[in-house]
Amino acid sequence: MADGMTDAAPLLRADAGGIARLTLNRPAARNGLSLALMRELRAALAAVAADAAVRVVLLDGKGPAFCAGHDLREITAHFADADGGHRFFEEAMAECAGLMQAITALPQPVIAVVEGVATAAGCQLVATADLAVAGEGARFCTPGVDIGLFCSTPAVALSRAVPRKPAMEMLLTGMMIGAAEAQRIGLVNRVVPAGAALSQAEALAGHIAARSAHAVRLGKRSFHAQVEQPLPEAYRIAAATMVENLLSDDAAEGIGAFLEKRPPQWRDR
């Protein structure tokens, strides 16, 4: 995927000031995650990972919804396959798992920008992102249980983003929660006036982009490596990262600039 794609593309990319904006572009399908869209997004993340000019990623959706989860019309069509859809469902779930892990593994921080609804795998995207900014009209749910399909894969990200009991309530009831409740339980970082999520996320991204890209990338890698580990292993990972960071050019520059009371000049190494 490249910049300047037409509106017919399932995913759009626009870069400015070290920030890459990836926009889900299936508004008529409420930005449902078709297999094609997941592959496009995963390819775009791979391109971003290799692009040293990109310091932060924004992920948003075109139209009134952020993302309504997997494309149920596409799923339904495969019930008619000779194997009842088994092969396609395995392929789609593997692609989804790979996509979510690609977001976590991406060197750059990812900020979800949410206006409208984020449901099922759309909520999973929000939970997987490093940060999330939501308009006050945004709503979130994992409603698979309503159609006999427990949101087991969204549960992986949700249970790592919010405490277990709120996560289980969302998963067991399928009930919609508003932006304020999503912020209260830790699913989103900030709630802003409706329609302002993108501008506020851009400001947040700009703040992060002004920091050492090397330090931010090391920090994101270390955070995700240690967060699920027992305490001794978590500190081993974090300490090794701190040593690596302290040996970098940017650490010497940043400390020197602080002591000399001047703005740092990052080399991003």
Backbone as CSV, one residue per row, in Angstrom:
resi,resn,N_x,N_y,N_z,CA_x,CA_y,CA_z,C_x,C_y,C_z
1,MET,0.844,-1.179,0.000,0.000,0.000,0.000,0.879,1.227,0.000
2,ALA,0.467,2.271,-0.721,1.265,3.486,-0.786,0.372,4.686,-0.616
3,ASP,0.997,5.836,-0.386,0.230,7.071,-0.275,-0.483,7.366,-1.590
4,GLY,-1.535,8.166,-1.528,-2.230,8.583,-2.728,-3.175,7.551,-3.283
5,MET,-3.556,6.579,-2.496,-4.488,5.563,-2.979,-5.870,6.168,-3.169
6,THR,-6.639,5.578,-4.029,-7.982,6.086,-4.274,-8.900,5.717,-3.130
7,ASP,-10.067,6.383,-3.087,-11.026,6.127,-2.022,-11.597,4.710,-2.104
8,ALA,-11.382,4.016,-3.250,-11.886,2.658,-3.379,-11.013,1.672,-2.614
9,ALA,-9.825,2.087,-2.209,-8.930,1.188,-1.482,-9.482,0.936,-0.087
10,PRO,-9.320,-0.287,0.435,-9.848,-0.574,1.771,-9.074,0.088,2.898
11,LEU,-7.878,0.588,2.573,-7.053,1.243,3.586,-6.341,2.427,2.954
12,LEU,-6.322,3.540,3.659,-5.645,4.737,3.179,-4.492,5.088,4.104
13,ARG,-3.443,5.656,3.524,-2.307,6.114,4.334,-1.967,7.544,3.955
14,ALA,-1.719,8.361,4.973,-1.265,9.731,4.770,-0.202,10.026,5.816
15,ASP,0.936,10.573,5.384,2.047,10.864,6.285,2.283,12.363,6.384
16,ALA,2.578,12.834,7.586,2.935,14.240,7.791,3.647,14.380,9.122
17,GLY,4.789,15.069,9.111,5.490,15.377,10.339,5.895,14.178,11.167
18,GLY,6.270,13.089,10.517,6.689,11.895,11.238,5.541,11.049,11.750
19,ILE,4.312,11.404,11.373,3.118,10.664,11.815,2.470,10.017,10.603
20,ALA,2.262,8.710,10.662,1.565,7.984,9.593,0.132,7.740,10.047
21,ARG,-0.812,8.186,9.237,-2.235,7.961,9.534,-2.754,6.846,8.644
22,LEU,-3.196,5.767,9.266,-3.787,4.637,8.551,-5.291,4.666,8.805
23,THR,-6.068,4.752,7.719,-7.514,4.911,7.832,-8.238,3.722,7.225
24,LEU,-9.010,3.018,8.041,-9.870,1.954,7.539,-10.911,2.601,6.637
25,ASN,-11.032,2.112,5.403,-11.820,2.820,4.398,-12.896,1.932,3.783
26,ARG,-13.736,1.366,4.655,-14.910,0.619,4.193,-16.140,1.175,4.935
27,PRO,-16.439,2.450,4.774,-17.513,3.048,5.579,-18.870,2.398,5.378
28,ALA,-19.167,1.922,4.155,-20.461,1.281,3.911,-20.600,-0.015,4.696
29,ALA,-19.463,-0.649,5.022,-19.466,-1.885,5.813,-19.041,-1.589,7.248
30,ARG,-19.157,-0.332,7.660,-18.755,0.101,9.012,-17.327,-0.324,9.325
31,ASN,-16.503,-0.266,8.259,-15.083,-0.611,8.356,-14.858,-2.021,8.898
32,GLY,-15.754,-2.930,8.503,-15.614,-4.323,8.898,-14.297,-4.903,8.416
33,LEU,-13.701,-5.765,9.247,-12.397,-6.344,8.941,-12.544,-7.549,8.016
34,SER,-12.653,-7.274,6.736,-12.615,-8.348,5.748,-11.202,-8.908,5.724
35,LEU,-11.043,-10.080,5.138,-9.713,-10.666,5.019,-8.800,-9.738,4.228
36,ALA,-9.326,-9.120,3.178,-8.525,-8.214,2.356,-8.065,-6.999,3.164
37,LEU,-8.962,-6.431,3.969,-8.594,-5.259,4.764,-7.539,-5.626,5.802
38,MET,-7.682,-6.770,6.457,-6.674,-7.176,7.442,-5.316,-7.354,6.787
39,ARG,-5.303,-7.920,5.588,-4.030,-8.099,4.885,-3.428,-6.763,4.488
40,GLU,-4.262,-5.842,4.034,-3.793,-4.497,3.680,-3.192,-3.805,4.899
41,LEU,-3.880,-3.891,6.024,-3.412,-3.217,7.229,-2.110,-3.844,7.722
42,ARG,-2.032,-5.144,7.665,-0.802,-5.814,8.101,0.369,-5.442,7.197
43,ALA,0.130,-5.355,5.893,1.186,-4.948,4.958,1.603,-3.503,5.209
44,ALA,0.620,-2.650,5.502,0.932,-1.256,5.791,1.781,-1.133,7.049
45,LEU,1.481,-1.928,8.060,2.275,-1.900,9.291,3.703,-2.363,9.023
46,ALA,3.867,-3.358,8.163,5.211,-3.816,7.812,5.990,-2.705,7.117
47,ALA,5.308,-1.959,6.249,5.962,-0.843,5.571,6.329,0.260,6.560
48,VAL,5.438,0.535,7.491,5.706,1.550,8.506,6.888,1.141,9.380
49,ALA,6.943,-0.122,9.761,8.022,-0.608,10.623,9.392,-0.368,10.001
50,ALA,9.447,-0.434,8.666,10.711,-0.263,7.956,10.987,1.191,7.586
51,ASP,10.092,2.097,7.942,10.199,3.504,7.546,10.710,4.329,8.724
52,ALA,11.974,4.679,8.681,12.586,5.422,9.795,11.994,6.810,9.966
53,ALA,11.323,7.330,8.939,10.736,8.668,9.033,9.468,8.673,9.878
54,VAL,8.849,7.511,10.060,7.604,7.430,10.833,7.925,7.216,12.309
55,ARG,7.399,8.103,13.142,7.680,8.047,14.575,6.453,7.623,15.388
56,VAL,5.255,7.868,14.859,4.010,7.519,15.530,2.990,7.149,14.458
57,VAL,2.066,6.232,14.797,1.010,5.821,13.870,-0.354,6.154,14.473
58,LEU,-1.226,6.744,13.663,-2.622,6.945,14.029,-3.461,5.947,13.248
59,LEU,-4.405,5.304,13.922,-5.303,4.344,13.270,-6.730,4.809,13.486
60,ASP,-7.422,5.155,12.393,-8.806,5.619,12.509,-9.667,4.967,11.442
61,GLY,-10.953,5.291,11.443,-11.884,4.723,10.482,-12.646,5.815,9.767
62,LYS,-12.884,5.614,8.488,-13.635,6.593,7.707,-15.130,6.370,7.895
63,GLY,-15.881,7.459,8.011,-17.319,7.348,8.171,-17.734,7.369,9.628
64,PRO,-18.967,6.993,9.919,-19.514,7.134,11.271,-19.062,6.079,12.272
65,ALA,-18.382,5.018,11.819,-17.928,3.958,12.722,-16.412,3.847,12.669
66,PHE,-15.809,3.522,13.801,-14.379,3.206,13.804,-14.174,1.847,13.149
67,CYS,-14.790,0.812,13.723,-14.712,-0.530,13.146,-15.725,-1.418,13.841
68,ALA,-16.542,-2.102,13.050,-17.595,-2.959,13.597,-17.163,-4.415,13.714
69,GLY,-15.865,-4.679,13.658,-15.390,-6.047,13.825,-15.278,-6.795,12.516
70,HIS,-15.265,-8.104,12.586,-15.148,-8.916,11.375,-16.363,-8.699,10.473
71,ASP,-16.127,-8.840,9.175,-17.178,-8.657,8.185,-18.108,-9.875,8.209
72,LEU,-19.269,-9.743,8.845,-20.169,-10.886,9.010,-20.769,-11.353,7.688
73,ARG,-20.900,-10.451,6.720,-21.403,-10.885,5.409,-20.374,-11.803,4.727
74,GLU,-19.114,-11.469,4.858,-18.070,-12.315,4.285,-18.048,-13.666,4.998
75,ILE,-18.170,-13.653,6.312,-18.195,-14.898,7.075,-19.390,-15.758,6.668
76,THR,-20.570,-15.140,6.573,-21.778,-15.869,6.209,-21.651,-16.529,4.842
77,ALA,-21.011,-15.841,3.901,-20.851,-16.392,2.552,-20.085,-17.704,2.571
78,HIS,-19.185,-17.862,3.525,-18.361,-19.068,3.561,-19.016,-20.241,4.277
79,PHE,-20.187,-20.019,4.867,-20.938,-21.158,5.401,-21.303,-22.131,4.279
80,ALA,-21.376,-21.604,3.049,-21.743,-22.436,1.905,-20.559,-23.207,1.323
81,ASP,-19.356,-23.004,1.844,-18.194,-23.751,1.361,-18.376,-25.246,1.633
82,ALA,-17.657,-26.040,0.887,-17.760,-27.501,1.039,-17.433,-27.945,2.468
83,ASP,-16.524,-27.231,3.131,-16.148,-27.592,4.503,-16.892,-26.764,5.548
84,GLY,-17.966,-26.094,5.110,-18.745,-25.273,6.029,-18.056,-23.989,6.436
85,GLY,-16.943,-23.660,5.782,-16.204,-22.436,6.083,-14.974,-22.663,6.946
86,HIS,-14.710,-23.923,7.309,-13.623,-24.233,8.236,-12.295,-23.616,7.796
87,ARG,-11.903,-23.860,6.560,-10.604,-23.363,6.079,-10.560,-21.840,6.090
88,PHE,-11.626,-21.202,5.622,-11.641,-19.733,5.598,-11.598,-19.162,7.008
89,PHE,-12.351,-19.756,7.920,-12.390,-19.234,9.288,-11.018,-19.348,9.941
90,GLU,-10.319,-20.456,9.707,-8.966,-20.595,10.243,-8.043,-19.528,9.656
91,GLU,-8.181,-19.286,8.367,-7.357,-18.292,7.692,-7.635,-16.888,8.237
92,ALA,-8.912,-16.557,8.400,-9.291,-15.228,8.876,-8.841,-15.000,10.320
93,MET,-9.019,-16.005,11.181,-8.613,-15.840,12.575,-7.094,-15.761,12.703
94,ALA,-6.371,-16.530,11.882,-4.908,-16.454,11.897,-4.436,-15.081,11.426
95,GLU,-5.108,-14.548,10.400,-4.743,-13.224,9.896,-5.012,-12.157,10.954
96,CYS,-6.138,-12.284,11.640,-6.481,-11.334,12.691,-5.464,-11.392,13.827
97,ALA,-5.102,-12.592,14.253,-4.111,-12.740,15.317,-2.771,-12.154,14.903
98,GLY,-2.396,-12.392,13.651,-1.145,-11.830,13.143,-1.182,-10.316,13.091
99,LEU,-2.334,-9.768,12.719,-2.493,-8.319,12.655,-2.337,-7.695,14.036
100,MET,-3.018,-8.241,15.018,-2.949,-7.674,16.367,-1.534,-7.756,16.923
101,GLN,-0.868,-8.879,16.663,0.508,-9.017,17.131,1.450,-8.080,16.384
102,ALA,1.140,-7.775,15.121,1.958,-6.831,14.365,1.857,-5.429,14.957
103,ILE,0.677,-5.063,15.449,0.521,-3.754,16.104,1.369,-3.692,17.360
104,THR,1.320,-4.762,18.161,2.114,-4.801,19.387,3.608,-4.794,19.083
105,ALA,4.019,-5.516,18.048,5.435,-5.624,17.703,5.956,-4.418,16.931
106,LEU,5.065,-3.584,16.415,5.497,-2.430,15.633,6.438,-1.557,16.464
107,PRO,7.568,-1.144,15.925,8.478,-0.300,16.713,7.850,1.026,17.154
108,GLN,6.996,1.590,16.308,6.383,2.875,16.617,5.111,2.701,17.445
109,PRO,4.837,3.658,18.352,3.564,3.625,19.075,2.377,3.792,18.130
110,VAL,1.277,3.108,18.451,0.047,3.190,17.666,-1.041,3.808,18.543
111,ILE,-1.694,4.847,18.019,-2.790,5.513,18.721,-4.078,5.257,17.958
112,ALA,-5.040,4.587,18.593,-6.362,4.410,17.986,-7.150,5.695,18.147
113,VAL,-7.801,6.107,17.071,-8.590,7.350,17.050,-10.036,6.938,16.812
114,VAL,-10.867,7.035,17.851,-12.185,6.409,17.809,-13.313,7.427,17.842
115,GLU,-14.068,7.459,16.762,-15.358,8.151,16.697,-16.380,7.099,16.305
116,GLY,-17.563,7.122,16.892,-18.562,6.109,16.578,-18.295,4.824,17.325
117,VAL,-18.713,3.707,16.735,-18.636,2.432,17.449,-17.350,1.675,17.141
118,ALA,-16.882,0.946,18.157,-15.773,0.004,18.019,-16.260,-1.285,18.659
119,THR,-16.677,-2.235,17.832,-17.294,-3.444,18.362,-16.509,-4.682,17.961
120,ALA,-16.572,-5.707,18.820,-15.938,-7.003,18.562,-14.465,-6.813,18.186
121,ALA,-14.048,-7.245,16.988,-12.645,-7.092,16.608,-12.255,-5.624,16.461
122,GLY,-13.231,-4.731,16.297,-12.938,-3.297,16.314,-12.536,-2.845,17.701
123,CYS,-13.223,-3.359,18.714,-12.848,-3.104,20.099,-11.483,-3.735,20.384
124,GLN,-11.225,-4.872,19.768,-9.928,-5.545,19.893,-8.807,-4.654,19.362
125,LEU,-9.046,-3.981,18.250,-8.059,-3.039,17.714,-7.744,-1.936,18.716
126,VAL,-8.794,-1.388,19.337,-8.604,-0.323,20.325,-7.805,-0.841,21.509
127,ALA,-8.154,-2.017,21.996,-7.454,-2.595,23.140,-6.008,-2.934,22.816
128,THR,-5.737,-3.275,21.565,-4.389,-3.643,21.151,-3.496,-2.427,20.967
129,ALA,-4.052,-1.315,20.506,-3.268,-0.100,20.288,-2.580,0.330,21.583
130,ASP,-1.456,1.012,21.453,-0.723,1.461,22.630,-1.478,2.542,23.392
131,LEU,-2.160,3.407,22.665,-2.948,4.483,23.250,-4.252,4.603,22.472
132,ALA,-5.254,5.237,23.069,-6.526,5.444,22.367,-7.140,6.768,22.797
133,VAL,-7.588,7.525,21.803,-8.300,8.781,22.024,-9.696,8.614,21.442
134,ALA,-10.725,8.909,22.225,-12.102,8.680,21.788,-12.922,9.955,21.867
135,GLY,-13.742,10.171,20.849,-14.746,11.216,20.934,-15.787,10.818,21.968
136,GLU,-16.426,11.811,22.596,-17.335,11.495,23.699,-18.560,10.691,23.253
137,GLY,-18.811,10.634,21.949,-19.922,9.829,21.451,-19.514,8.411,21.079
138,ALA,-18.237,8.074,21.237,-17.769,6.732,20.883,-18.379,5.690,21.816
139,ARG,-18.583,4.498,21.281,-19.138,3.400,22.082,-18.385,2.114,21.762
140,PHE,-18.345,1.228,22.741,-17.518,0.039,22.659,-18.287,-1.182,23.155
141,CYS,-18.098,-2.320,22.494,-18.685,-3.554,23.017,-18.043,-4.752,22.344
142,THR,-18.236,-5.905,22.986,-17.819,-7.199,22.419,-19.074,-8.073,22.386
143,PRO,-19.924,-7.890,21.356,-21.284,-8.437,21.364,-21.437,-9.818,20.758
144,GLY,-20.334,-10.543,20.577,-20.448,-11.856,19.953,-21.439,-12.764,20.643
145,VAL,-21.505,-12.658,21.982,-22.414,-13.526,22.734,-23.862,-13.339,22.287
146,ASP,-24.199,-12.172,21.746,-25.567,-11.906,21.289,-25.943,-12.746,20.070
147,ILE,-24.930,-13.201,19.310,-25.211,-13.986,18.104,-24.612,-15.390,18.212
148,GLY,-24.406,-15.840,19.455,-23.907,-17.190,19.662,-22.448,-17.372,19.326
149,LEU,-21.678,-16.277,19.401,-20.275,-16.325,18.990,-19.453,-15.529,20.001
150,PHE,-19.032,-16.181,21.080,-18.277,-15.498,22.135,-17.034,-14.843,21.541
151,CYS,-16.752,-13.621,21.950,-15.622,-12.853,21.401,-14.301,-13.324,22.016
152,SER,-13.906,-14.528,21.690,-12.718,-15.122,22.306,-11.429,-14.429,21.882
153,THR,-11.302,-14.086,20.607,-10.065,-13.409,20.192,-10.029,-11.956,20.661
154,PRO,-11.115,-11.188,20.594,-11.080,-9.866,21.220,-10.751,-9.926,22.707
155,ALA,-11.122,-11.031,23.356,-10.858,-11.180,24.786,-9.364,-11.159,25.098
156,VAL,-8.539,-11.610,24.162,-7.088,-11.619,24.400,-6.586,-10.200,24.626
157,ALA,-6.946,-9.294,23.726,-6.502,-7.907,23.874,-7.232,-7.198,25.003
158,LEU,-8.544,-7.430,25.109,-9.340,-6.743,26.119,-8.853,-7.086,27.524
159,SER,-8.560,-8.366,27.760,-8.140,-8.791,29.097,-6.748,-8.289,29.465
160,ARG,-6.009,-7.815,28.481,-4.692,-7.241,28.743,-4.740,-5.717,28.854
161,ALA,-5.863,-5.137,28.472,-5.996,-3.678,28.510,-6.794,-3.187,29.708
162,VAL,-7.731,-4.006,30.201,-8.604,-3.578,31.296,-8.618,-4.669,32.368
163,PRO,-9.045,-4.362,33.588,-9.126,-5.384,34.634,-10.058,-6.531,34.230
164,ARG,-9.878,-7.670,34.851,-10.585,-8.878,34.430,-12.101,-8.775,34.567
165,LYS,-12.575,-8.242,35.663,-14.031,-8.215,35.852,-14.737,-7.308,34.848
166,PRO,-14.261,-6.078,34.590,-14.890,-5.307,33.518,-14.783,-5.998,32.161
167,ALA,-13.649,-6.650,31.901,-13.496,-7.371,30.631,-14.521,-8.486,30.518
168,MET,-14.666,-9.268,31.583,-15.620,-10.371,31.542,-17.061,-9.866,31.436
169,GLU,-17.360,-8.738,32.066,-18.717,-8.195,31.945,-19.011,-7.826,30.499
170,MET,-18.060,-7.181,29.836,-18.251,-6.842,28.430,-18.430,-8.096,27.581
171,LEU,-17.616,-9.112,27.856,-17.641,-10.329,27.047,-18.885,-11.175,27.299
172,LEU,-19.327,-11.247,28.546,-20.471,-12.088,28.890,-21.815,-11.455,28.572
173,THR,-21.883,-10.127,28.588,-23.160,-9.448,28.357,-23.299,-8.890,26.951
174,GLY,-22.176,-8.576,26.303,-22.243,-7.929,24.997,-22.745,-6.507,25.062
175,MET,-22.895,-5.964,26.270,-23.482,-4.625,26.425,-22.515,-3.537,25.954
176,MET,-23.097,-2.486,25.382,-22.344,-1.343,24.896,-21.963,-0.450,26.067
177,ILE,-20.724,0.049,26.053,-20.329,1.047,27.043,-19.933,2.330,26.327
178,GLY,-20.126,3.450,26.992,-19.784,4.741,26.423,-18.319,5.079,26.618
179,ALA,-17.923,6.205,26.044,-16.520,6.610,26.093,-16.051,6.873,27.519
180,ALA,-16.906,7.482,28.342,-16.502,7.784,29.719,-16.228,6.504,30.501
181,GLU,-17.080,5.490,30.323,-16.860,4.218,31.001,-15.625,3.523,30.452
182,ALA,-15.409,3.623,29.141,-14.219,3.028,28.538,-12.956,3.657,29.109
183,GLN,-13.000,4.947,29.347,-11.853,5.605,29.974,-11.697,5.170,31.429
184,ARG,-12.807,5.028,32.136,-12.751,4.654,33.546,-12.094,3.294,33.743
185,ILE,-12.376,2.350,32.846,-11.807,1.010,33.008,-10.445,0.869,32.320
186,GLY,-10.000,1.907,31.621,-8.675,1.876,31.032,-8.594,1.437,29.587
187,LEU,-9.737,1.328,28.917,-9.729,0.931,27.506,-9.247,2.075,26.621
188,VAL,-9.560,3.311,26.985,-9.076,4.478,26.255,-8.368,5.418,27.226
189,ASN,-7.465,6.230,26.681,-6.709,7.166,27.510,-7.426,8.489,27.713
190,ARG,-8.015,8.997,26.630,-8.601,10.326,26.666,-9.958,10.330,25.986
191,VAL,-10.882,11.097,26.541,-12.184,11.340,25.921,-12.267,12.824,25.615
192,VAL,-12.596,13.136,24.375,-12.606,14.521,23.911,-13.955,14.810,23.264
193,PRO,-14.279,16.073,22.995,-15.555,16.368,22.342,-15.719,15.589,21.037
194,ALA,-16.948,15.195,20.749,-17.233,14.448,19.524,-16.682,15.189,18.312
195,GLY,-16.021,14.475,17.451,-15.430,15.060,16.251,-14.019,15.583,16.448
196,ALA,-13.539,15.603,17.681,-12.213,16.152,17.971,-11.162,15.082,18.216
197,ALA,-11.535,13.809,18.091,-10.585,12.739,18.419,-9.334,12.803,17.540
198,LEU,-9.514,13.051,16.246,-8.359,13.068,15.354,-7.418,14.215,15.693
199,SER,-7.942,15.411,15.865,-7.066,16.550,16.157,-6.347,16.369,17.483
200,GLN,-7.051,15.812,18.469,-6.419,15.592,19.772,-5.385,14.472,19.697
201,ALA,-5.674,13.442,18.908,-4.706,12.365,18.729,-3.474,12.858,17.979
202,GLU,-3.686,13.739,17.006,-2.556,14.321,16.278,-1.666,15.123,17.221
203,ALA,-2.273,15.867,18.132,-1.490,16.631,19.100,-0.693,15.706,20.009
204,LEU,-1.326,14.626,20.461,-0.647,13.649,21.305,0.492,12.986,20.531
205,ALA,0.226,12.624,19.282,1.255,12.008,18.444,2.422,12.960,18.213
206,GLY,2.110,14.235,18.014,3.163,15.222,17.820,4.048,15.342,19.045
207,HIS,3.445,15.263,20.217,4.215,15.324,21.463,5.179,14.140,21.551
208,ILE,4.690,12.941,21.204,5.538,11.750,21.243,6.605,11.814,20.154
209,ALA,6.230,12.302,18.964,7.157,12.360,17.837,8.330,13.302,18.106
210,ALA,8.157,14.239,19.015,9.233,15.180,19.347,10.277,14.559,20.269
211,ARG,10.002,13.367,20.788,10.960,12.669,21.650,11.907,11.816,20.811
212,SER,12.924,11.290,21.457,13.861,10.407,20.763,13.143,9.175,20.255
213,ALA,13.157,8.971,18.947,12.512,7.793,18.372,13.189,6.523,18.860
214,HIS,14.488,6.592,19.065,15.225,5.415,19.547,14.752,5.021,20.941
215,ALA,14.638,6.005,21.826,14.194,5.722,23.191,12.756,5.210,23.208
216,VAL,11.894,5.815,22.392,10.489,5.390,22.346,10.373,3.959,21.847
217,ARG,11.129,3.616,20.824,11.069,2.259,20.276,11.593,1.229,21.276
218,LEU,12.704,1.557,21.930,13.207,0.668,22.968,12.180,0.500,24.081
219,GLY,11.563,1.612,24.473,10.599,1.577,25.568,9.372,0.753,25.239
220,LYS,8.840,0.897,24.021,7.669,0.105,23.633,8.023,-1.380,23.610
221,ARG,9.177,-1.703,23.043,9.595,-3.109,22.987,9.713,-3.698,24.391
222,SER,10.347,-2.959,25.289,10.539,-3.429,26.654,9.213,-3.568,27.395
223,PHE,8.325,-2.591,27.219,7.029,-2.615,27.910,6.270,-3.893,27.582
224,HIS,6.157,-4.198,26.294,5.387,-5.381,25.900,6.108,-6.681,26.246
225,ALA,7.443,-6.644,26.286,8.184,-7.854,26.635,8.045,-8.207,28.107
226,GLN,7.962,-7.186,28.969,7.951,-7.458,30.407,6.576,-7.554,31.046
227,VAL,5.557,-6.979,30.393,4.294,-6.749,31.098,3.597,-8.027,31.553
228,GLU,3.764,-9.121,30.847,3.111,-10.371,31.235,4.044,-11.322,31.975
229,GLN,5.267,-10.870,32.293,6.257,-11.749,32.905,6.194,-11.697,34.435
230,PRO,6.671,-12.746,35.109,6.840,-12.668,36.560,7.798,-11.525,36.905
231,LEU,7.686,-11.000,38.109,8.423,-9.801,38.501,9.936,-9.902,38.259
232,PRO,10.612,-10.972,38.663,12.066,-11.029,38.431,12.434,-10.949,36.949
233,GLU,11.689,-11.683,36.086,11.965,-11.643,34.657,11.634,-10.273,34.068
234,ALA,10.565,-9.653,34.562,10.203,-8.316,34.086,11.328,-7.323,34.368
235,TYR,11.897,-7.389,35.572,12.995,-6.476,35.905,14.261,-6.817,35.126
236,ARG,14.491,-8.091,34.848,15.653,-8.447,34.028,15.545,-7.822,32.644
237,ILE,14.362,-7.934,32.030,14.132,-7.359,30.697,14.278,-5.842,30.736
238,ALA,13.645,-5.217,31.745,13.667,-3.758,31.836,15.075,-3.236,32.106
239,ALA,15.812,-3.917,32.971,17.177,-3.473,33.278,18.074,-3.571,32.052
240,ALA,17.954,-4.662,31.301,18.751,-4.814,30.083,18.425,-3.723,29.082
241,THR,17.141,-3.360,28.995,16.745,-2.284,28.087,17.315,-0.954,28.545
242,MET,17.301,-0.701,29.864,17.855,0.544,30.381,19.347,0.661,30.052
243,VAL,20.090,-0.436,30.200,21.514,-0.413,29.864,21.695,-0.099,28.386
244,GLU,20.918,-0.791,27.537,20.986,-0.540,26.092,20.671,0.919,25.786
245,ASN,19.660,1.447,26.446,19.241,2.833,26.237,20.326,3.810,26.699
246,LEU,20.912,3.550,27.874,21.944,4.433,28.413,23.188,4.494,27.525
247,LEU,23.440,3.435,26.783,24.598,3.397,25.888,24.333,4.072,24.547
248,SER,23.116,4.560,24.332,22.762,5.163,23.046,23.208,6.619,22.968
249,ASP,23.369,7.101,21.738,23.720,8.504,21.521,22.659,9.440,22.081
250,ASP,21.399,9.068,21.917,20.329,9.963,22.356,20.277,10.115,23.870
251,ALA,20.631,9.064,24.599,20.656,9.188,26.059,21.740,10.173,26.484
252,ALA,22.936,10.070,25.891,24.013,11.007,26.213,23.608,12.428,25.852
253,GLU,22.967,12.596,24.688,22.518,13.921,24.258,21.431,14.454,25.169
254,GLY,20.449,13.612,25.497,19.342,14.058,26.333,19.778,14.450,27.726
255,ILE,20.645,13.651,28.336,21.145,13.975,29.678,21.992,15.245,29.631
256,GLY,22.848,15.325,28.604,23.679,16.522,28.462,22.845,17.774,28.270
257,ALA,21.819,17.670,27.442,20.951,18.827,27.191,20.216,19.243,28.461
258,PHE,19.773,18.265,29.246,19.082,18.572,30.498,20.016,19.313,31.453
259,LEU,21.238,18.818,31.606,22.188,19.442,32.534,22.636,20.824,32.047
260,GLU,22.689,20.980,30.715,23.118,22.255,30.133,21.961,23.200,29.866
261,LYS,20.753,22.752,30.224,19.534,23.561,30.082,19.355,24.090,28.656
262,ARG,19.373,23.134,27.692,19.162,23.454,26.279,18.286,22.382,25.657
263,PRO,17.640,22.673,24.520,16.831,21.645,23.850,17.726,20.538,23.297
264,PRO,17.293,19.282,23.401,18.106,18.186,22.844,18.026,18.151,21.330
265,GLN,19.076,17.649,20.724,19.121,17.443,19.274,19.218,15.930,19.037
266,TRP,18.067,15.290,18.809,18.032,13.839,18.721,18.704,13.323,17.439
267,ARG,19.432,12.239,17.577,20.016,11.543,16.434,19.254,10.251,16.122
268,ASP,18.311,9.907,17.004,17.487,8.707,16.851,18.345,7.450,16.736
269,ARG,19.352,7.404,17.610,20.188,6.193,17.680,20.810,6.082,19.067
